[in-house]
Amino acid sequence: MSWKDITCLCVIVVGVVLFLYGSNYYNAAVGWTGVYLIIGGFFAEIILKVYESVRKEEEVN
């Protein structure tokens, strides 16, 4: 795993923890922050994978 994958995974894990914390203590701001971190981590991972695949295709041509 590259450092980018590990970073995205850590962001997702922090988002899950914040979401669970916010839902247990009825803190909406913390909960929504966790949701946004989860979504952002997934999108960042997808964008990085697409970028790497496009870059590899350009190197081949």
C-alpha positions as CSV (number, residue, x, y, z in Angstrom):
1,M,0.0,0.0,0.0
2,S,1.2,3.5,-0.8
3,W,1.2,6.3,1.6
4,K,-1.8,7.8,-0.3
5,D,-3.9,4.7,0.3
6,I,-3.0,4.6,4.0
7,T,-3.8,8.3,4.3
8,C,-7.3,7.8,2.7
9,L,-7.9,4.8,4.9
10,C,-7.0,6.8,8.0
11,V,-9.3,9.6,7.0
12,I,-12.1,7.1,6.6
13,V,-11.4,5.5,10.0
14,V,-11.4,9.0,11.7
15,G,-14.6,9.8,9.9
16,V,-16.2,6.6,11.3
17,V,-15.0,7.3,14.8
18,L,-16.3,10.9,14.7
19,F,-19.6,9.7,13.3
20,L,-20.0,7.2,16.1
21,Y,-19.0,9.7,18.7
22,G,-21.4,12.3,17.4
23,S,-24.3,9.8,17.3
24,N,-23.6,8.6,20.8
25,Y,-23.4,12.1,22.4
26,Y,-26.1,13.7,20.1
27,N,-23.5,16.1,18.7
28,A,-24.7,16.8,15.2
29,A,-21.7,18.9,14.1
30,V,-19.2,16.1,15.0
31,G,-21.4,13.4,13.4
32,W,-21.8,15.3,10.1
33,T,-18.0,16.0,10.1
34,G,-17.5,12.3,10.3
35,V,-19.9,11.6,7.4
36,Y,-18.2,14.2,5.2
37,L,-14.7,12.7,6.1
38,I,-16.0,9.2,5.1
39,I,-17.4,10.5,1.8
40,G,-14.3,12.6,1.1
41,G,-11.9,9.7,1.8
42,F,-13.8,7.4,-0.6
43,F,-13.8,10.1,-3.3
44,A,-10.2,10.9,-2.8
45,E,-9.3,7.2,-3.1
46,I,-11.3,6.9,-6.3
47,I,-9.8,10.0,-7.9
48,L,-6.3,8.9,-7.0
49,K,-6.9,5.5,-8.6
50,V,-8.3,7.0,-11.8
51,Y,-5.4,9.5,-12.0
52,E,-2.8,6.7,-11.6
53,S,-4.5,4.6,-14.3
54,V,-4.6,7.5,-16.7
55,R,-1.0,8.4,-16.0
56,K,0.1,4.8,-16.7
57,E,-1.8,4.8,-20.0
58,E,0.0,8.0,-21.0
59,E,3.4,6.5,-20.2
60,V,2.7,3.5,-22.4
61,N,1.7,5.6,-25.4
